[in-house]
Amino acid sequence: MVAPALLLGFAITALIIELTPGPNMAWLALLSATEGRKAGLAATAGIAVGLLLIAAVSALGLAALIDNHPAIYETLRWAGALFLLYLAWEGWRAAGESSPASTRSGAARHAWRGFVINALNPKAAFFFVTVLPEFVSPAMPAAPQTITLALTSVTIATLIHLALVLMAGSIQAFIADEARNRLTRRILSLALVAVAIWLFISAAR
């Protein structure tokens, strides 16, 4: 349903963005290290559901518009490249991000927090509305491609979150170190700049 080259490019882009230290990563590492893997797994489930909801609302509603309005495609192509550059700039300048405070509570509450944090995250919505369409080929129906790409993004995010939970101790220590946090952000930011340029050029109709 998605051209292999586009799917690979999208997967790499989603992976780079998800690997950039942010609130989800910091929160999951802290929660798992202080309250155990069960709490971390519950939070991961909530995050995944939140991402699925925002992906469906943001991406699927846009598929028909992409098919019928070329001007919208071009607008999103520009917006997607600019958004990636913004993420690169944000990652470069930020030494670290604060994470939601966690208190000892039940698994359901952790799952709910993970859901709310992501379902109400405008940056996640903007990713699905701007970056995802960059990888939708005009030669094939948009809806099946959009579904595949959205599920790919959520799957990548969930796998990374599960890995964080399973390695909570070492990951938390790594993210807490300001110098290593900054170095990681800047390496991934440069990679995002390269992806943004490649996308803008290759996605031209």
ABEGO torsion letter per residue (X at the ends): XBBAAAAAAAAAAAAAAAABBBAAAAAAAAAAAAAEAAAAAAAAAAAAAAAAAAAAAAAAAAAAAAAABAAAAAAAAAAAAAAAAAAAAAAAABAEBBBBBBBBBBAAAAAAAAAAAAAABAAAAAAAAAAAAAABBAABBAAAAAAAAAAAAAAAAAAAAAAAAAAAAAAAAAAABAAAAAAAAAAAAAAAAAAAAAAAAAABX
